[in-house]
Structures are given as structure tokens and as C-alpha cells.
Amino acid sequence: MAVNARPNGLIIAIDGPSGAGKSTIARLLAKRLGYLQIDTGAMYRAVAFLVGQAGIDPGDVAAVERLCNSADIRLDNANCSLRVYANGQDVTELIRTPEMSLMTSRISALRPVRESMMLLQRRLGQDGGVVLEGRDIGTAVFPDAELKFFLFASPEERGKRRYAELVGNGEPVTLEETIEAVTRRDRQDSQRDIAPLRQAEDAIPVDSSHSSIEEVLNKMEDIARGKIQQAGTLL
Ligand code: DC
């Protein structure tokens, strides 16, 4: 596909493990470029929330599939702050607990969940002008994305960041258990059969271990602007 085939701009994929800074970077990069941010992890979290709320056993794949077929998941990016809705309920804060993170990692390995979310993500992103962040954007959702980043950091650094975030949200967690949970989730996300977390061959690796958000963001913005210019796409 030609790089300027999308009416609204490029598709920019940011994949990587949890705690590498994807959400913050995706939000700020989308803002700088005037693009829409699509947080695909939030979509999986919203599904996991509905599964829990309905009291469905995650092992009951048929029941999870029925739920997916009727679920209404929406992301609202108004005023650059993301709100997440599941069947009309604002679940923005409810989906960010450590329990929901692990539950989401488990639910997101199920085929019907991946298929329904992938369809939705493709519909939302296909016209371009989007920054999608997740685990499988560059490998499975949009393998033809014009620009792909793989953002990563050491497990210790990612654990520390997630810990600071959770403590900021008032969660009673320790650093050790947070590092443990991050590592466990990485393992689950990387070892599942369908669309596991991995770097696309044509993704640009970005190590955020020893850099500030601003440094990482500037570097990615430079690359994105170069690509946009090359594609002849107007901002
Ligand atoms: O990015 P996050 O931490 O909010 O994602 C929560 C979980 O959702 C993550 O552990 C794996 C799953 N996920 C996925 O399987 N594919 C994506 N594109 C995004 C998230």
C-alpha cells in the first residue's frame, strides 16, 4: 500500500510491554501531530470489566464470545483525556486496578475477544491520522501501518513506573509485587497463541529505560514528522 493511501494521515503503531510508557507517549505524540490516540489496552480492559461484572467464568469461552458480540466499547478522547465506556458505563478508573490488569491479560488471550477487538480497532484506525498503542498493532491489527515503534524498558524500570502510578491512584501495593505482576503479565502476553506481544520486523525499537518522556517523545515525533513529510500528508 502506498504510504499516503489513508485520507486522514498515517497509521502509527506503538507496541511494547506494560509500563514502557506507551500510553503517555501515545497520548502526547497524538496531541503533537493532531492525530487520534487509540488505547487498545483500554478496550481489552473494558471487555474484562464486563466479563467480571456479568460473573462469567473466563474459562467459559462461549459465554465470553456472546458477551463480546453484544458489548459496546467506546473510547472518548475529548480534551486529550481518555474516558472509557463499556455498555454505556464510564469504567475509566475501574479498569486500572492491578486485579483488572491481570484479568485483562487472561481475557485478551481468548480468540473471540481478540477477533472482536481487532475488528473494532481496524474500523477506528483504517482512515489513518491515528496513534494506536498495544501489543499486536504492528504485527496483527495493522501489519501495513506506515510507522511502527516498539517501546520497551527494563522490567525493573517498568515495575517502578507502574508502582508510582498505582500508588498515585491510592492502590495499596508494594514495589516487589508490582515488578512481579508486570513480569507475569509480560510472560502471559508474550506466550499466548494468538497475536502474542512481539516486535514487528519493521518496527523501530525505542528503549525508554534511561530516557525522559520528553526525550523519547521528541525522538519519536521527529521520526513521525519525517515519515509524514515523506508521505506528502498534510498535518
Ligand atoms: O496496555 P494495557 O496494560 O492497558 O493492556 C492491558 C492488557 O491487554 C495487556 O496485559 C494485554 C492486553 N492487550 C492485548 O492483548 N493487545 C493489545 N493490543 C493491547 C492490550
py3Dmol code that shows the C-alpha trace and the ligand (Angstrom):
import py3Dmol

protein = """\
ATOM      1  CA  MET A   1       0.000   0.000   0.000  1.00  0.00           C
ATOM      2  CA  ALA A   2       1.254   3.497  -0.835  1.00  0.00           C
ATOM      3  CA  VAL A   3       2.168   5.480   2.246  1.00  0.00           C
ATOM      4  CA  ASN A   4      -0.360   8.241   1.527  1.00  0.00           C
ATOM      5  CA  ALA A   5      -3.317   5.953   0.898  1.00  0.00           C
ATOM      6  CA  ARG A   6      -5.107   6.978   4.116  1.00  0.00           C
ATOM      7  CA  PRO A   7      -7.338  10.044   3.919  1.00  0.00           C
ATOM      8  CA  ASN A   8      -6.576  11.336   7.450  1.00  0.00           C
ATOM      9  CA  GLY A   9      -2.840  10.652   7.707  1.00  0.00           C
ATOM     10  CA  LEU A  10      -0.622   7.782   8.768  1.00  0.00           C
ATOM     11  CA  ILE A  11      -1.268   4.838  10.995  1.00  0.00           C
ATOM     12  CA  ILE A  12       1.338   4.916  13.751  1.00  0.00           C
ATOM     13  CA  ALA A  13       1.640   1.742  15.822  1.00  0.00           C
ATOM     14  CA  ILE A  14       3.259   1.726  19.256  1.00  0.00           C
ATOM     15  CA  ASP A  15       3.647  -1.756  20.700  1.00  0.00           C
ATOM     16  CA  GLY A  16       5.538  -2.947  23.728  1.00  0.00           C
ATOM     17  CA  PRO A  17       5.289  -4.473  27.192  1.00  0.00           C
ATOM     18  CA  SER A  18       3.375  -2.913  30.077  1.00  0.00           C
ATOM     19  CA  GLY A  19       4.969   0.027  31.839  1.00  0.00           C
ATOM     20  CA  ALA A  20       7.235   1.037  28.946  1.00  0.00           C
ATOM     21  CA  GLY A  21       5.424   4.388  28.696  1.00  0.00           C
ATOM     22  CA  LYS A  22       3.188   3.597  25.703  1.00  0.00           C
ATOM     23  CA  SER A  23       0.044   5.356  26.941  1.00  0.00           C
ATOM     24  CA  THR A  24       1.752   8.593  27.919  1.00  0.00           C
ATOM     25  CA  ILE A  25       3.858   8.686  24.757  1.00  0.00           C
ATOM     26  CA  ALA A  26       0.912   7.764  22.514  1.00  0.00           C
ATOM     27  CA  ARG A  27      -1.249  10.489  24.051  1.00  0.00           C
ATOM     28  CA  LEU A  28       1.416  13.196  23.734  1.00  0.00           C
ATOM     29  CA  LEU A  29       2.544  12.122  20.271  1.00  0.00           C
ATOM     30  CA  ALA A  30      -1.071  12.089  19.023  1.00  0.00           C
ATOM     31  CA  LYS A  31      -1.569  15.564  20.504  1.00  0.00           C
ATOM     32  CA  ARG A  32       1.558  16.974  18.851  1.00  0.00           C
ATOM     33  CA  LEU A  33       0.624  15.520  15.465  1.00  0.00           C
ATOM     34  CA  GLY A  34      -3.096  16.331  15.718  1.00  0.00           C
ATOM     35  CA  TYR A  35      -3.836  12.614  15.490  1.00  0.00           C
ATOM     36  CA  LEU A  36      -6.340  10.486  17.386  1.00  0.00           C
ATOM     37  CA  GLN A  37      -4.994   8.219  20.123  1.00  0.00           C
ATOM     38  CA  ILE A  38      -6.459   4.718  20.296  1.00  0.00           C
ATOM     39  CA  ASP A  39      -5.581   2.899  23.522  1.00  0.00           C
ATOM     40  CA  THR A  40      -6.279  -0.722  22.581  1.00  0.00           C
ATOM     41  CA  GLY A  41      -5.314  -1.974  26.066  1.00  0.00           C
ATOM     42  CA  ALA A  42      -8.203   0.097  27.458  1.00  0.00           C
ATOM     43  CA  MET A  43     -10.544  -1.714  25.060  1.00  0.00           C
ATOM     44  CA  TYR A  44      -9.402  -5.118  26.324  1.00  0.00           C
ATOM     45  CA  ARG A  45      -9.681  -3.845  29.884  1.00  0.00           C
ATOM     46  CA  ALA A  46     -13.275  -2.763  29.235  1.00  0.00           C
ATOM     47  CA  VAL A  47     -14.143  -6.254  27.947  1.00  0.00           C
ATOM     48  CA  ALA A  48     -12.502  -7.834  31.008  1.00  0.00           C
ATOM     49  CA  PHE A  49     -14.550  -5.495  33.189  1.00  0.00           C
ATOM     50  CA  LEU A  50     -17.801  -6.620  31.531  1.00  0.00           C
ATOM     51  CA  VAL A  51     -16.832 -10.292  31.885  1.00  0.00           C
ATOM     52  CA  GLY A  52     -16.244  -9.749  35.613  1.00  0.00           C
ATOM     53  CA  GLN A  53     -19.397  -7.692  36.044  1.00  0.00           C
ATOM     54  CA  ALA A  54     -21.516 -10.368  34.350  1.00  0.00           C
ATOM     55  CA  GLY A  55     -19.968 -13.015  36.608  1.00  0.00           C
ATOM     56  CA  ILE A  56     -18.744 -15.004  33.587  1.00  0.00           C
ATOM     57  CA  ASP A  57     -16.025 -17.575  34.186  1.00  0.00           C
ATOM     58  CA  PRO A  58     -13.138 -16.605  31.822  1.00  0.00           C
ATOM     59  CA  GLY A  59     -12.819 -20.334  31.052  1.00  0.00           C
ATOM     60  CA  ASP A  60     -16.330 -20.286  29.528  1.00  0.00           C
ATOM     61  CA  VAL A  61     -15.248 -19.113  26.077  1.00  0.00           C
ATOM     62  CA  ALA A  62     -18.748 -19.456  24.561  1.00  0.00           C
ATOM     63  CA  ALA A  63     -20.172 -17.090  27.205  1.00  0.00           C
ATOM     64  CA  VAL A  64     -17.276 -14.658  26.670  1.00  0.00           C
ATOM     65  CA  GLU A  65     -17.974 -14.764  22.928  1.00  0.00           C
ATOM     66  CA  ARG A  66     -21.670 -13.974  23.451  1.00  0.00           C
ATOM     67  CA  LEU A  67     -20.685 -11.045  25.633  1.00  0.00           C
ATOM     68  CA  CYS A  68     -18.212  -9.754  23.017  1.00  0.00           C
ATOM     69  CA  ASN A  69     -20.857  -9.916  20.300  1.00  0.00           C
ATOM     70  CA  SER A  70     -23.142  -7.571  22.204  1.00  0.00           C
ATOM     71  CA  ALA A  71     -20.554  -5.397  24.020  1.00  0.00           C
ATOM     72  CA  ASP A  72     -20.469  -1.695  23.237  1.00  0.00           C
ATOM     73  CA  ILE A  73     -16.932  -0.443  23.928  1.00  0.00           C
ATOM     74  CA  ARG A  74     -16.186   3.231  23.342  1.00  0.00           C
ATOM     75  CA  LEU A  75     -13.176   5.481  23.811  1.00  0.00           C
ATOM     76  CA  ASP A  76     -13.726   9.200  24.208  1.00  0.00           C
ATOM     77  CA  ASN A  77     -10.603  11.328  23.753  1.00  0.00           C
ATOM     78  CA  ALA A  78     -12.238  14.728  24.261  1.00  0.00           C
ATOM     79  CA  ASN A  79      -9.908  17.364  25.807  1.00  0.00           C
ATOM     80  CA  CYS A  80      -6.934  14.998  25.430  1.00  0.00           C
ATOM     81  CA  SER A  81      -8.034  12.920  28.381  1.00  0.00           C
ATOM     82  CA  LEU A  82      -9.238   9.422  27.653  1.00  0.00           C
ATOM     83  CA  ARG A  83     -12.536   8.137  29.037  1.00  0.00           C
ATOM     84  CA  VAL A  84     -13.567   4.540  28.510  1.00  0.00           C
ATOM     85  CA  TYR A  85     -17.173   3.339  28.299  1.00  0.00           C
ATOM     86  CA  ALA A  86     -18.406  -0.257  28.499  1.00  0.00           C
ATOM     87  CA  ASN A  87     -22.088  -0.679  27.605  1.00  0.00           C
ATOM     88  CA  GLY A  88     -22.606   2.989  28.435  1.00  0.00           C
ATOM     89  CA  GLN A  89     -20.924   2.824  31.870  1.00  0.00           C
ATOM     90  CA  ASP A  90     -17.884   5.021  32.483  1.00  0.00           C
ATOM     91  CA  VAL A  91     -15.239   2.479  33.565  1.00  0.00           C
ATOM     92  CA  THR A  92     -12.172   4.734  33.142  1.00  0.00           C
ATOM     93  CA  GLU A  93     -10.896   4.365  36.703  1.00  0.00           C
ATOM     94  CA  LEU A  94     -12.395   0.934  37.438  1.00  0.00           C
ATOM     95  CA  ILE A  95     -10.279  -0.798  34.763  1.00  0.00           C
ATOM     96  CA  ARG A  96      -6.909   0.388  36.113  1.00  0.00           C
ATOM     97  CA  THR A  97      -6.555  -1.788  39.236  1.00  0.00           C
ATOM     98  CA  PRO A  98      -3.830  -4.493  39.465  1.00  0.00           C
ATOM     99  CA  GLU A  99      -6.553  -7.193  39.512  1.00  0.00           C
ATOM    100  CA  MET A 100      -8.079  -5.839  36.310  1.00  0.00           C
ATOM    101  CA  SER A 101      -4.624  -5.780  34.667  1.00  0.00           C
ATOM    102  CA  LEU A 102      -4.086  -9.486  35.291  1.00  0.00           C
ATOM    103  CA  MET A 103      -7.682 -10.359  34.407  1.00  0.00           C
ATOM    104  CA  THR A 104      -7.346  -8.394  31.153  1.00  0.00           C
ATOM    105  CA  SER A 105      -4.153 -10.202  30.251  1.00  0.00           C
ATOM    106  CA  ARG A 106      -6.014 -13.511  30.677  1.00  0.00           C
ATOM    107  CA  ILE A 107      -9.190 -12.465  28.839  1.00  0.00           C
ATOM    108  CA  SER A 108      -7.252 -10.905  25.968  1.00  0.00           C
ATOM    109  CA  ALA A 109      -5.726 -14.287  25.086  1.00  0.00           C
ATOM    110  CA  LEU A 110      -9.174 -15.633  24.064  1.00  0.00           C
ATOM    111  CA  ARG A 111      -9.888 -15.844  20.347  1.00  0.00           C
ATOM    112  CA  PRO A 112     -13.398 -14.258  20.352  1.00  0.00           C
ATOM    113  CA  VAL A 113     -12.105 -11.332  22.382  1.00  0.00           C
ATOM    114  CA  ARG A 114      -9.173 -10.735  20.042  1.00  0.00           C
ATOM    115  CA  GLU A 115     -11.338 -11.085  16.938  1.00  0.00           C
ATOM    116  CA  SER A 116     -13.995  -8.628  18.076  1.00  0.00           C
ATOM    117  CA  MET A 117     -11.469  -6.052  19.339  1.00  0.00           C
ATOM    118  CA  MET A 118      -9.353  -6.356  16.217  1.00  0.00           C
ATOM    119  CA  LEU A 119     -12.394  -5.624  14.014  1.00  0.00           C
ATOM    120  CA  LEU A 120     -13.234  -2.589  16.108  1.00  0.00           C
ATOM    121  CA  GLN A 121      -9.622  -1.337  16.084  1.00  0.00           C
ATOM    122  CA  ARG A 122      -9.390  -1.718  12.318  1.00  0.00           C
ATOM    123  CA  ARG A 123     -12.631   0.179  11.848  1.00  0.00           C
ATOM    124  CA  LEU A 124     -11.450   3.009  14.092  1.00  0.00           C
ATOM    125  CA  GLY A 125      -7.974   3.262  12.575  1.00  0.00           C
ATOM    126  CA  GLN A 126      -8.273   2.413   8.895  1.00  0.00           C
ATOM    127  CA  ASP A 127      -8.536   6.000   7.615  1.00  0.00           C
ATOM    128  CA  GLY A 128      -5.275   6.951   9.334  1.00  0.00           C
ATOM    129  CA  GLY A 129      -4.431  10.005  11.402  1.00  0.00           C
ATOM    130  CA  VAL A 130      -4.145   7.697  14.411  1.00  0.00           C
ATOM    131  CA  VAL A 131      -1.656   6.564  17.009  1.00  0.00           C
ATOM    132  CA  LEU A 132      -2.616   3.069  18.144  1.00  0.00           C
ATOM    133  CA  GLU A 133      -0.899   1.572  21.161  1.00  0.00           C
ATOM    134  CA  GLY A 134      -0.982  -2.036  22.255  1.00  0.00           C
ATOM    135  CA  ARG A 135       0.808  -5.353  21.917  1.00  0.00           C
ATOM    136  CA  ASP A 136      -0.059  -6.566  18.407  1.00  0.00           C
ATOM    137  CA  ILE A 137      -0.828  -3.433  16.385  1.00  0.00           C
ATOM    138  CA  GLY A 138       2.211  -3.699  14.107  1.00  0.00           C
ATOM    139  CA  THR A 139       2.071  -7.491  13.835  1.00  0.00           C
ATOM    140  CA  ALA A 140      -1.653  -8.338  13.626  1.00  0.00           C
ATOM    141  CA  VAL A 141      -4.067  -5.379  13.630  1.00  0.00           C
ATOM    142  CA  PHE A 142      -2.282  -3.148  11.107  1.00  0.00           C
ATOM    143  CA  PRO A 143       0.698  -5.064   9.707  1.00  0.00           C
ATOM    144  CA  ASP A 144       0.658  -2.449   6.911  1.00  0.00           C
ATOM    145  CA  ALA A 145       0.915   0.533   9.302  1.00  0.00           C
ATOM    146  CA  GLU A 146       3.161   3.205   7.806  1.00  0.00           C
ATOM    147  CA  LEU A 147       5.168   3.675  11.002  1.00  0.00           C
ATOM    148  CA  LYS A 148       5.782   1.188  13.804  1.00  0.00           C
ATOM    149  CA  PHE A 149       7.566   1.653  17.097  1.00  0.00           C
ATOM    150  CA  PHE A 150       8.413  -0.978  19.674  1.00  0.00           C
ATOM    151  CA  LEU A 151       8.760   0.783  23.012  1.00  0.00           C
ATOM    152  CA  PHE A 152      10.432  -1.109  25.830  1.00  0.00           C
ATOM    153  CA  ALA A 153      12.364  -0.681  29.093  1.00  0.00           C
ATOM    154  CA  SER A 154      13.954  -2.978  31.658  1.00  0.00           C
ATOM    155  CA  PRO A 155      11.490  -4.946  33.860  1.00  0.00           C
ATOM    156  CA  GLU A 156      12.767  -3.103  36.978  1.00  0.00           C
ATOM    157  CA  GLU A 157      12.211   0.289  35.430  1.00  0.00           C
ATOM    158  CA  ARG A 158       8.752  -0.668  34.186  1.00  0.00           C
ATOM    159  CA  GLY A 159       7.851  -2.086  37.591  1.00  0.00           C
ATOM    160  CA  LYS A 160       8.952   1.160  39.265  1.00  0.00           C
ATOM    161  CA  ARG A 161       6.853   3.266  36.898  1.00  0.00           C
ATOM    162  CA  ARG A 162       3.777   1.095  37.329  1.00  0.00           C
ATOM    163  CA  TYR A 163       4.298   1.195  41.109  1.00  0.00           C
ATOM    164  CA  ALA A 164       4.418   5.009  41.140  1.00  0.00           C
ATOM    165  CA  GLU A 165       1.256   5.107  39.034  1.00  0.00           C
ATOM    166  CA  LEU A 166      -0.637   2.672  41.298  1.00  0.00           C
ATOM    167  CA  VAL A 167       0.464   4.431  44.487  1.00  0.00           C
ATOM    168  CA  GLY A 168      -0.674   7.697  42.884  1.00  0.00           C
ATOM    169  CA  ASN A 169      -4.098   6.082  42.371  1.00  0.00           C
ATOM    170  CA  GLY A 170      -4.189   5.095  46.042  1.00  0.00           C
ATOM    171  CA  GLU A 171      -3.631   1.352  45.434  1.00  0.00           C
ATOM    172  CA  PRO A 172      -2.070  -0.474  48.423  1.00  0.00           C
ATOM    173  CA  VAL A 173       0.766  -2.238  46.556  1.00  0.00           C
ATOM    174  CA  THR A 174       4.472  -2.886  47.171  1.00  0.00           C
ATOM    175  CA  LEU A 175       7.262  -2.398  44.640  1.00  0.00           C
ATOM    176  CA  GLU A 176       8.197  -6.097  44.737  1.00  0.00           C
ATOM    177  CA  GLU A 177       4.677  -7.317  43.998  1.00  0.00           C
ATOM    178  CA  THR A 178       4.295  -4.723  41.233  1.00  0.00           C
ATOM    179  CA  ILE A 179       7.510  -5.866  39.497  1.00  0.00           C
ATOM    180  CA  GLU A 180       6.302  -9.453  39.915  1.00  0.00           C
ATOM    181  CA  ALA A 181       2.892  -8.632  38.395  1.00  0.00           C
ATOM    182  CA  VAL A 182       4.424  -6.742  35.461  1.00  0.00           C
ATOM    183  CA  THR A 183       6.762  -9.651  34.717  1.00  0.00           C
ATOM    184  CA  ARG A 184       3.932 -12.168  34.971  1.00  0.00           C
ATOM    185  CA  ARG A 185       1.759 -10.159  32.621  1.00  0.00           C
ATOM    186  CA  ASP A 186       4.596  -9.837  30.089  1.00  0.00           C
ATOM    187  CA  ARG A 187       5.003 -13.586  30.163  1.00  0.00           C
ATOM    188  CA  GLN A 188       1.279 -14.161  29.641  1.00  0.00           C
ATOM    189  CA  ASP A 189       1.072 -11.579  26.848  1.00  0.00           C
ATOM    190  CA  SER A 190       4.187 -12.895  25.072  1.00  0.00           C
ATOM    191  CA  GLN A 191       3.425 -16.593  25.331  1.00  0.00           C
ATOM    192  CA  ARG A 192      -0.201 -16.713  24.239  1.00  0.00           C
ATOM    193  CA  ASP A 193      -1.064 -18.489  20.976  1.00  0.00           C
ATOM    194  CA  ILE A 194      -2.927 -15.677  19.220  1.00  0.00           C
ATOM    195  CA  ALA A 195      -1.225 -12.373  18.398  1.00  0.00           C
ATOM    196  CA  PRO A 196       1.378 -12.511  21.188  1.00  0.00           C
ATOM    197  CA  LEU A 197       3.376  -9.470  22.187  1.00  0.00           C
ATOM    198  CA  ARG A 198       6.387  -9.263  19.896  1.00  0.00           C
ATOM    199  CA  GLN A 199       8.286  -6.706  17.907  1.00  0.00           C
ATOM    200  CA  ALA A 200       7.300  -6.452  14.237  1.00  0.00           C
ATOM    201  CA  GLU A 201      10.276  -6.943  11.923  1.00  0.00           C
ATOM    202  CA  ASP A 202       9.861  -3.455  10.510  1.00  0.00           C
ATOM    203  CA  ALA A 203       9.282  -1.732  13.876  1.00  0.00           C
ATOM    204  CA  ILE A 204      11.742   0.844  15.191  1.00  0.00           C
ATOM    205  CA  PRO A 205      12.906  -0.239  18.667  1.00  0.00           C
ATOM    206  CA  VAL A 206      12.930   2.518  21.298  1.00  0.00           C
ATOM    207  CA  ASP A 207      14.449   1.862  24.738  1.00  0.00           C
ATOM    208  CA  SER A 208      12.894   4.169  27.330  1.00  0.00           C
ATOM    209  CA  SER A 209      14.883   2.776  30.321  1.00  0.00           C
ATOM    210  CA  HIS A 210      17.270   5.697  30.667  1.00  0.00           C
ATOM    211  CA  SER A 211      15.434   8.489  28.877  1.00  0.00           C
ATOM    212  CA  SER A 212      12.827  11.003  29.981  1.00  0.00           C
ATOM    213  CA  ILE A 213       9.369  11.029  28.426  1.00  0.00           C
ATOM    214  CA  GLU A 214      10.310  14.275  26.678  1.00  0.00           C
ATOM    215  CA  GLU A 215      13.440  12.738  25.121  1.00  0.00           C
ATOM    216  CA  VAL A 216      11.611   9.657  23.898  1.00  0.00           C
ATOM    217  CA  LEU A 217       8.727  11.742  22.628  1.00  0.00           C
ATOM    218  CA  ASN A 218      10.972  14.170  20.731  1.00  0.00           C
ATOM    219  CA  LYS A 219      12.782  11.316  19.057  1.00  0.00           C
ATOM    220  CA  MET A 220       9.542   9.596  18.013  1.00  0.00           C
ATOM    221  CA  GLU A 221       7.981  12.872  16.876  1.00  0.00           C
ATOM    222  CA  ASP A 222      10.995  13.612  14.652  1.00  0.00           C
ATOM    223  CA  ILE A 223      10.716  10.205  13.030  1.00  0.00           C
ATOM    224  CA  ALA A 224       6.940  10.571  12.615  1.00  0.00           C
ATOM    225  CA  ARG A 225       7.215  14.028  11.063  1.00  0.00           C
ATOM    226  CA  GLY A 226       9.854  12.760   8.651  1.00  0.00           C
ATOM    227  CA  LYS A 227       7.548   9.948   7.639  1.00  0.00           C
ATOM    228  CA  ILE A 228       4.557  12.282   7.293  1.00  0.00           C
ATOM    229  CA  GLN A 229       6.569  14.626   5.100  1.00  0.00           C
ATOM    230  CA  GLN A 230       7.763  11.710   3.025  1.00  0.00           C
ATOM    231  CA  ALA A 231       4.164  10.554   2.594  1.00  0.00           C
ATOM    232  CA  GLY A 232       3.160  14.037   1.470  1.00  0.00           C
ATOM    233  CA  THR A 233       0.373  14.017   4.034  1.00  0.00           C
ATOM    234  CA  LEU A 234      -0.776  17.396   5.273  1.00  0.00           C
ATOM    235  CA  LEU A 235      -0.917  17.820   9.033  1.00  0.00           C
TER     236      LEU A 235
END
"""
ligand_1 = """\
20
DC
O -1.744 -1.715 27.679
P -2.508 -2.245 28.887
O -1.611 -2.529 30.064
O -3.650 -1.373 29.272
O -3.112 -3.643 28.389
C -3.832 -4.494 29.243
C -3.767 -5.924 28.720
O -4.484 -6.007 27.493
C -2.368 -6.447 28.424
O -1.827 -7.150 29.519
C -2.570 -7.363 27.243
C -3.841 -6.901 26.598
N -3.622 -6.233 25.316
C -3.517 -7.042 24.203
O -3.538 -8.253 24.330
N -3.395 -6.484 22.980
C -3.349 -5.159 22.823
N -3.242 -4.638 21.596
C -3.430 -4.315 23.950
C -3.543 -4.886 25.199
"""
view = py3Dmol.view(width=600, height=400)
view.addModel(protein, "pdb")
view.setStyle({"model": 0}, {"cartoon": {"style": "trace"}})
view.addModel(ligand_1, "xyz")
view.setStyle({"model": 1}, {"stick": {}})
view.zoomTo()
view.show()
